[in-house]
Amino acid sequence: MNVTFEHDFQTMRESFFENAQEAFAILDKDLNFIDINKSFTESLKTGRDKLIGKNIIEFNSSIKNTERFRLYQKVLQTGESIILDDIRLHPNLGSYTIRVSCFKVGEGIGLAILNITDLRDAIDDLETFIYKCSHDMRTPVSNIYGLIQLALEDTKDPHTVEFLNMIKHQTDRLDHIIHQLANTSRLMHDNKIIYLVDLKTVVSDVIDSFSKIPDFEAIKFTVTSSSKEKFFSDKSLLICILENIIDNAIKYRNHDIQSLIDINMSDEKSGVRITIKDNGIGIDDDIQKNVFKMFYRGTNKSSGSGLGLYTVKHFIKKLKGEISLTSEKNTGTTFSFYIPNVNTDK
């Protein structure tokens, strides 16, 4: 019975390996090809016999000086899996983008490669569209502001003034959304710039940036840090992450009680864990899974754009970190995120 089961399992494994759309390859500890599937040979337009037993450098001499090759070696040394996107050049197809998953297999590594050119192109087109729209809309919005101001100066009728102020308020919201779109698009396209970051100062400056909002003095902030390592990261992205999470904590505070926002920073593995906890109105269980989606707003009472937490998740991913949330209705919400330390001196 066990022999039959093992035979059936081996047959299923081979069938999966050969028929998967992803290109699979297994390499030994010296990065020689041990096994490849049909999709792998088809994607490279080569035969199986030309790869098995060959070293990856022998097959592709230019890979030796690439970041991808260094990451393969890192997986061999640490056993930690990685995923990276890479652009390749093809003599007939031009450039195309692949997503490579690299993971430890025995003493060697496994590669799973997927062509994501169409997906990457669609994302680039969407980001370009957002970038262009956010910039093209600034001028008409500015013109609307000017017309509202002229109308307010030209009328004394209280009802007309009330309606014009209502229009101005909605225009303010539109301008805020456009600003967020433009800022998010810019930071998405910019390359990361790594600085030595003073976390306490950054958090303090972000909190001070909210000091002009109504009832700011009614919010009690507590900031604690046990972080002792020098921390290197992209300061601009980190500030944007903190601003959006703290803005949410302020926006959805419980006005019937003393508002508390607790921020804690601590060293974790080779990075920093930042936890932001509030005692606000909380997030319903059934909508928590959606809060990081673009333009999603959990309530019609929200004055936000639906971009804040989407931006947070995207920037944390760009910094190769991770984020989680826990929340209870009418009790509060806690966001906890980890950012790796990009200290090249270590």
DAWOQUI-V887724 format. One record per pair of residues at least 12 apart in sequence whose C-alpha atoms are under 6 Angstrom apart, sorted by sequence separation. I is the first residue (numbers start at 0). J is the second residue. If there is no record, write none. Layout:
I&J, I&J
This chain:
23&35, 85&97, 99&111, 262&274, 294&306, 323&335, 23&36, 84&97, 99&112, 262&275, 293&306, 322&335, 84&98, 98&112, 261&275, 322&336, 83&98, 98&113, 261&276, 321&336, 22&38, 23&39, 83&99, 97&113, 260&276, 293&309, 321&337, 22&39, 82&99, 97&114, 260&277, 291&308, 292&309, 320&337, 33&51, 82&100, 97&115, 259&277, 291&309, 320&338, 17&36, 32&51, 81&100, 96&115, 259&278, 17&37, 32&52, 81&101, 96&116, 31&52, 32&53, 80&101, 95&116, 31&53, 80&102, 31&54, 30&54, 31&55, 30&55, 78&103, 253&279, 252&279, 253&280, 251&279, 252&280, 196&230, 195&230, 196&231, 195&231, 194&231, 194&232, 193&232, 224&263, 226&265, 193&233, 218&258, 219&259, 220&260, 221&261, 222&262, 223&263, 224&264, 225&265, 226&266, 192&233, 218&259, 220&261, 222&263, 224&265, 191&233, 133&177, 282&326, 281&326, 283&328, 281&327, 282&328, 133&180, 281&328, 133&181, 280&328, 281&329, 280&329, 281&330, 281&331, 130&181, 280&331, 281&332, 278&330, 279&331, 278&331, 130&184, 277&331, 277&332, 276&332, 276&333, 275&333, 275&334, 274&334, 274&335, 273&335, 273&336, 243&307, 272&336, 272&337, 271&337, 271&338, 270&338, 270&339, 269&339, 270&340, 240&311, 269&340, 28&106, 28&107, 27&107, 26&107, 26&108, 25&108, 25&109, 24&109, 24&110, 23&110, 23&111, 22&111, 22&112, 21&112, 21&113, 231&340, 232&341, 230&340, 231&341, 231&342, 176&304
